[in-house]
Amino acid sequence: MQILRTAVALSILVPALGGCAPSSAAGGAPSATSDAEGAAVITAQDMYARIYFLSSDALAGRDTGSPGLEAAAAYLASEHTRLGLQPGGEEGSFYQRYPFAPRRGNLAESPEITVEQRYPPNVAAILPGSDPELSDEYVVLSAHFDHVGVGQPVNGDSIYNGADDNGSGTAALLEVADAFSSLAARPRRSIIFLHVSGEEHGLLGSRWFSENPTVPVDQIIANINVDMIARNAPDSVVVIGKDYSTLGQIVEQVGRDHPELGLTVSDDIWPEERFFFRSDHFNFARLEIPSVFFFSGVHEDYHRPSDSVDKIDPDKAARVAKLIFYTVQEIANADGEPQWDSEGLAEVRMLTR
């Protein structure tokens, strides 16, 4: 309970830490009249503040099934409420819960397993589309918000904070949601902001959502997944899977259209690591939903207590989040849906079957 109380207190401070003004959806600042004004809502300061909270010791590493994960989920739901988004979970809530049996770590060793632990949450929020003919189609923007919790001490520190993995992707989803909620005109298609848990235990939350979607799965036209975007080369981001569908062409064109972001959209430079299998886009791709994965690579602090907020590059993280905002806007407003490349689809089928 102390973790929850401390986390709730910290979450109240996050807007103040980041200097976040309320969005127009919450009755605050005037609506943005252009995409550029919407993107301007996304700032390095806000990204830092959000990652600061998500990776704080108060959340104890956000292991799936832990009080820290529940506190993070409550924060995400609160922020989407503040931004005026609709609940996208079950029974009119922002939550979708799934069965979970801890297999490792402190949770597995606990003599008393609670219901927060047996049924951890995904958090889903929806920005409804504006086009009567296209609003029942969905672009899913996903990121996992769990990490690995408390583990073997390294230099006296046993909390694996997960600032980059995946506080950075989680913060990006919130900032992109803030940008979209600030727009005077909503995109044509609906957008689902999907925060999944259980990624570190085997992509469990995204698999559950893909098999038990809260919207018709055949109306999901694309998945944009975000995982670890706040470290490494400041002038590039890898987009894994971009050669498999027209999503890659869209991202590349958006990058060319926005040189002010200072980002090169790179191919997968680590094919031997098989990252295509290792984050939540995989569970959408295996259903043949066109998917790509924004990623900046692992580093010496990966899955260590030293993955802390002082190591992140908030300016890069904000610029990547802006690239994602523009990309999702393009997909949501396009006349047609993203299409698989025939050779790419054959490769995906080979990889996922």
C-alpha positions as CSV (number, residue, x, y, z in Angstrom):
1,M,0.0,0.0,0.0
2,Q,2.9,2.4,0.7
3,I,4.0,2.0,-2.9
4,L,0.6,2.9,-4.2
5,R,0.2,5.9,-1.9
6,T,3.7,7.2,-2.9
7,A,3.0,6.6,-6.6
8,V,-0.3,8.4,-6.5
9,A,1.3,11.4,-4.8
10,L,4.0,11.5,-7.5
11,S,1.6,11.1,-10.3
12,I,-0.2,14.3,-9.1
13,L,3.1,16.1,-9.5
14,V,3.9,14.9,-13.0
15,P,2.0,17.7,-14.9
16,A,3.8,20.3,-12.7
17,L,7.2,18.7,-13.3
18,G,6.7,18.8,-17.0
19,G,5.0,22.1,-17.3
20,C,2.0,20.4,-19.0
21,A,-0.9,22.7,-19.7
22,P,-4.3,21.0,-19.9
23,S,-5.4,20.1,-23.4
24,S,-8.4,21.7,-25.1
25,A,-10.3,18.4,-24.5
26,A,-10.0,19.1,-20.8
27,G,-11.2,22.7,-21.2
28,G,-7.8,24.4,-21.1
29,A,-5.5,25.7,-23.9
30,P,-6.9,26.7,-27.3
31,S,-7.2,24.0,-29.9
32,A,-4.3,23.5,-32.3
33,T,-5.3,24.4,-35.8
34,S,-2.4,22.6,-37.6
35,D,-0.5,19.4,-37.3
36,A,2.6,21.4,-36.5
37,E,0.8,23.1,-33.6
38,G,-0.3,19.6,-32.3
39,A,3.3,18.3,-32.6
40,A,4.5,21.3,-30.6
41,V,2.6,20.0,-27.6
42,I,5.2,17.2,-27.4
43,T,8.2,18.5,-25.5
44,A,11.4,17.1,-24.1
45,Q,10.5,18.5,-20.8
46,D,7.2,16.6,-20.7
47,M,8.8,13.4,-21.9
48,Y,11.4,13.7,-19.1
49,A,8.7,14.3,-16.5
50,R,6.7,11.3,-17.5
51,I,9.7,9.0,-17.7
52,Y,10.8,10.4,-14.3
53,F,7.6,9.2,-12.7
54,L,7.3,5.9,-14.5
55,S,10.9,4.9,-13.6
56,S,10.8,6.2,-10.1
57,D,11.7,3.9,-7.2
58,A,8.1,4.3,-5.9
59,L,6.9,2.1,-8.8
60,A,9.6,-0.6,-7.9
61,G,10.3,-1.6,-11.5
62,R,6.7,-2.1,-12.6
63,D,6.8,-5.9,-12.8
64,T,3.7,-7.5,-14.1
65,G,1.4,-8.3,-11.2
66,S,3.0,-5.8,-8.8
67,P,1.5,-2.8,-7.0
68,G,3.9,-0.6,-8.9
69,L,2.4,-1.8,-12.2
70,E,-1.1,-1.0,-10.8
71,A,0.0,2.5,-9.9
72,A,1.4,3.0,-13.4
73,A,-1.9,1.8,-14.9
74,A,-3.9,4.2,-12.7
75,Y,-1.6,7.0,-13.8
76,L,-2.2,6.1,-17.5
77,A,-5.9,5.9,-17.1
78,S,-5.9,9.3,-15.2
79,E,-4.0,11.0,-18.0
80,H,-6.2,9.7,-20.8
81,T,-9.2,10.9,-18.8
82,R,-7.6,14.3,-18.4
83,L,-7.0,14.4,-22.1
84,G,-10.7,13.6,-22.9
85,L,-10.1,10.2,-24.5
86,Q,-12.7,7.5,-24.3
87,P,-12.2,4.3,-22.3
88,G,-11.1,1.5,-24.6
89,G,-11.0,-1.4,-22.1
90,E,-13.7,-3.6,-20.8
91,E,-17.1,-2.7,-19.1
92,G,-16.7,1.0,-19.9
93,S,-13.3,1.3,-18.3
94,F,-9.8,1.9,-19.4
95,Y,-8.7,-1.5,-18.2
96,Q,-8.5,-4.9,-19.8
97,R,-7.3,-7.6,-17.4
98,Y,-5.9,-11.0,-18.3
99,P,-5.0,-14.2,-16.4
100,F,-1.4,-14.3,-15.2
101,A,0.6,-16.8,-13.3
102,P,4.0,-15.4,-12.1
103,R,6.8,-17.7,-13.0
104,R,9.8,-15.9,-11.7
105,G,11.0,-13.3,-9.2
106,N,9.5,-12.0,-6.0
107,L,5.9,-12.4,-7.2
108,A,6.3,-16.1,-8.0
109,E,7.9,-16.7,-4.6
110,S,5.2,-14.8,-2.6
111,P,3.1,-17.2,-0.4
112,E,0.0,-15.0,-1.0
113,I,-0.9,-14.2,-4.6
114,T,-3.5,-11.4,-4.8
115,V,-6.2,-10.8,-7.5
116,E,-3.9,-7.4,-8.7
117,Q,-1.2,-10.1,-9.3
118,R,-3.4,-12.9,-11.0
119,Y,-5.2,-10.4,-13.4
120,P,-2.9,-7.6,-14.3
121,P,-4.1,-4.8,-16.6
122,N,-3.7,-3.5,-20.1
123,V,-4.8,0.1,-20.4
124,A,-6.6,1.2,-23.6
125,A,-8.0,4.7,-24.6
126,I,-9.7,5.7,-27.8
127,L,-9.7,8.9,-29.8
128,P,-12.8,8.6,-32.0
129,G,-12.4,9.3,-35.6
130,S,-14.3,12.1,-37.3
131,D,-15.2,10.5,-40.7
132,P,-18.6,8.7,-40.5
133,E,-17.4,6.1,-43.0
134,L,-13.9,5.5,-41.5
135,S,-14.3,6.1,-37.8
136,D,-15.0,2.4,-37.2
137,E,-11.5,1.6,-38.5
138,Y,-8.7,1.8,-35.9
139,V,-5.0,2.5,-35.8
140,V,-3.5,0.9,-32.7
141,L,-0.5,2.7,-31.2
142,S,1.0,0.4,-28.6
143,A,3.8,0.3,-26.0
144,H,4.4,-2.0,-23.0
145,F,4.5,-0.2,-19.6
146,D,5.8,-3.1,-17.5
147,H,9.4,-3.8,-16.7
148,V,11.2,-6.5,-14.7
149,G,10.7,-5.2,-11.1
150,V,13.1,-5.9,-8.3
151,G,16.0,-8.3,-8.8
152,Q,19.6,-9.1,-8.1
153,P,21.3,-6.0,-6.6
154,V,23.9,-4.4,-8.8
155,N,26.2,-1.9,-6.9
156,G,23.6,-2.0,-4.1
157,D,20.6,-1.1,-6.3
158,S,17.9,-3.8,-6.7
159,I,15.2,-1.7,-8.4
160,Y,15.2,-2.2,-12.2
161,N,13.6,1.1,-13.1
162,G,13.1,0.7,-16.8
163,A,13.4,4.3,-17.8
164,D,14.1,3.5,-21.5
165,D,12.5,0.1,-21.4
166,N,9.8,1.1,-21.7
167,G,9.1,4.3,-19.8
168,S,10.2,6.0,-23.0
169,G,7.6,4.3,-25.2
170,T,4.9,4.7,-22.6
171,A,5.6,8.4,-22.2
172,A,5.6,8.8,-26.0
173,L,2.1,7.3,-26.2
174,L,0.8,9.8,-23.6
175,E,2.5,12.7,-25.4
176,V,1.1,11.7,-28.8
177,A,-2.4,11.4,-27.2
178,D,-1.9,14.9,-25.8
179,A,-1.0,16.1,-29.3
180,F,-4.0,14.6,-30.9
181,S,-6.4,15.8,-28.2
182,S,-5.2,19.3,-28.8
183,L,-6.2,19.3,-32.4
184,A,-9.3,21.3,-33.5
185,A,-10.1,18.6,-36.0
186,R,-9.8,14.9,-35.1
187,P,-8.3,12.5,-37.7
188,R,-10.7,10.5,-39.9
189,R,-10.1,7.1,-38.4
190,S,-10.1,6.2,-34.7
191,I,-6.9,5.8,-32.7
192,I,-6.4,3.3,-29.9
193,F,-3.7,4.1,-27.4
194,L,-2.9,0.7,-26.1
195,H,-0.6,0.3,-23.0
196,V,0.1,-3.4,-22.5
197,S,1.8,-5.3,-19.7
198,G,3.3,-8.7,-19.5
199,E,5.8,-7.9,-22.3
200,E,8.7,-8.9,-20.2
201,H,7.0,-12.3,-19.4
202,G,6.5,-13.2,-23.1
203,L,4.3,-10.5,-24.8
204,L,1.4,-11.6,-22.7
205,G,-0.7,-8.5,-22.6
206,S,-0.6,-7.8,-26.3
207,R,-1.3,-11.4,-27.1
208,W,-4.4,-11.3,-24.9
209,F,-5.6,-8.0,-26.5
210,S,-5.0,-9.4,-30.0
211,E,-7.0,-12.5,-29.2
212,N,-9.6,-10.7,-27.1
213,P,-9.8,-7.3,-28.7
214,T,-12.1,-4.6,-27.3
215,V,-12.9,-3.6,-30.9
216,P,-13.5,-5.9,-33.9
217,V,-10.1,-7.1,-34.9
218,D,-10.9,-7.0,-38.6
219,Q,-11.4,-3.2,-38.2
220,I,-7.8,-2.7,-36.9
221,I,-5.9,-1.5,-40.0
222,A,-2.4,-1.0,-38.5
223,N,-0.3,-1.3,-35.4
224,I,2.5,1.2,-34.6
225,N,4.5,-0.1,-31.6
226,V,7.0,1.9,-29.6
227,D,9.7,0.4,-27.3
228,M,13.0,2.0,-26.1
229,I,13.3,5.2,-28.0
230,A,15.3,7.5,-25.6
231,R,18.9,6.3,-25.9
232,N,21.7,5.7,-28.5
233,A,22.2,7.7,-31.7
234,P,20.4,11.1,-31.3
235,D,19.8,11.5,-35.0
236,S,18.2,8.2,-36.0
237,V,15.5,5.7,-35.1
238,V,15.1,2.2,-36.4
239,V,11.7,1.1,-37.7
240,I,11.6,-2.6,-37.7
241,G,9.3,-4.3,-40.2
242,K,9.1,-1.3,-42.5
243,D,9.9,-3.3,-45.6
244,Y,7.0,-5.6,-45.0
245,S,4.2,-3.2,-45.8
246,T,3.4,0.3,-47.1
247,L,3.7,1.5,-43.5
248,G,7.5,1.7,-44.1
249,Q,6.9,4.0,-47.1
250,I,4.7,6.2,-45.0
251,V,7.2,6.5,-42.2
252,E,10.0,7.3,-44.6
253,Q,7.9,10.0,-46.4
254,V,6.9,11.6,-43.1
255,G,10.6,11.7,-42.1
256,R,11.4,13.5,-45.4
257,D,8.5,15.9,-44.9
258,H,9.8,16.9,-41.5
259,P,13.5,17.6,-41.6
260,E,13.1,19.8,-38.6
261,L,13.0,16.6,-36.5
262,G,16.5,15.7,-37.4
263,L,15.8,12.0,-37.6
264,T,16.9,9.4,-40.1
265,V,14.5,6.5,-40.4
266,S,16.7,3.4,-40.4
267,D,16.2,-0.2,-41.4
268,D,16.7,-3.0,-38.9
269,I,20.5,-2.9,-38.3
270,W,20.4,-5.9,-35.9
271,P,18.7,-8.7,-37.9
272,E,20.6,-11.3,-36.0
273,E,18.9,-10.2,-32.8
274,R,15.4,-11.1,-34.2
275,F,13.8,-8.0,-32.6
276,F,10.8,-8.6,-34.9
277,F,9.8,-11.3,-32.4
278,R,10.6,-9.5,-29.2
279,S,8.1,-6.7,-28.8
280,D,4.3,-6.3,-28.9
281,H,3.9,-5.6,-32.6
282,F,4.5,-9.3,-33.2
283,N,1.1,-10.2,-31.9
284,F,-0.6,-7.9,-34.5
285,A,1.7,-9.0,-37.3
286,R,0.9,-12.6,-36.8
287,L,-2.8,-11.7,-37.4
288,E,-1.6,-10.1,-40.6
289,I,-2.3,-6.6,-39.4
290,P,0.4,-4.3,-41.0
291,S,2.8,-3.4,-38.2
292,V,6.0,-1.6,-37.5
293,F,8.2,-1.1,-34.4
294,F,9.9,2.1,-33.5
295,F,13.1,1.2,-31.6
296,S,16.5,2.7,-30.8
297,G,18.3,-0.4,-29.7
298,V,19.6,-1.9,-26.5
299,H,22.5,-0.6,-24.5
300,E,24.7,-1.4,-21.5
301,D,21.9,-0.6,-19.1
302,Y,19.3,-2.9,-20.7
303,H,17.6,-4.9,-18.0
304,R,19.8,-3.5,-15.3
305,P,19.1,-1.2,-12.4
306,S,21.1,1.5,-14.2
307,D,18.3,2.0,-16.9
308,S,17.5,5.2,-15.0
309,V,16.0,8.5,-16.0
310,D,19.4,10.3,-15.9
311,K,20.6,8.2,-18.8
312,I,17.8,9.1,-21.3
313,D,17.9,11.7,-24.1
314,P,14.6,13.5,-23.7
315,D,15.2,15.6,-26.8
316,K,15.5,12.6,-29.0
317,A,12.6,10.9,-27.3
318,A,10.4,13.9,-28.0
319,R,11.5,14.1,-31.6
320,V,10.7,10.4,-32.1
321,A,7.3,10.9,-30.5
322,K,6.6,13.8,-33.0
323,L,7.6,11.5,-35.9
324,I,5.1,8.9,-34.5
325,F,2.4,11.6,-34.2
326,Y,2.8,12.7,-37.8
327,T,2.9,9.0,-39.0
328,V,-0.2,8.0,-37.1
329,Q,-2.0,11.2,-38.4
330,E,-1.0,10.2,-42.0
331,I,-2.3,6.7,-41.6
332,A,-5.5,7.8,-39.9
333,N,-6.4,10.4,-42.6
334,A,-5.4,8.4,-45.7
335,D,-8.0,7.4,-48.2
336,G,-6.8,3.8,-48.2
337,E,-5.5,1.3,-45.7
338,P,-1.9,0.2,-45.3
339,Q,-1.1,-2.7,-47.6
340,W,1.3,-5.6,-47.2
341,D,4.1,-6.1,-49.7
342,S,3.6,-9.5,-51.2
343,E,7.1,-10.7,-50.5
344,G,7.0,-9.0,-47.0
345,L,3.7,-10.8,-46.2
346,A,5.2,-14.1,-47.3
347,E,8.2,-13.5,-45.0
348,V,6.0,-12.5,-42.1
349,R,3.9,-15.7,-42.5
350,M,7.1,-17.7,-42.5
351,L,8.3,-15.9,-39.3
352,T,5.0,-16.2,-37.5
353,R,3.6,-19.6,-38.4
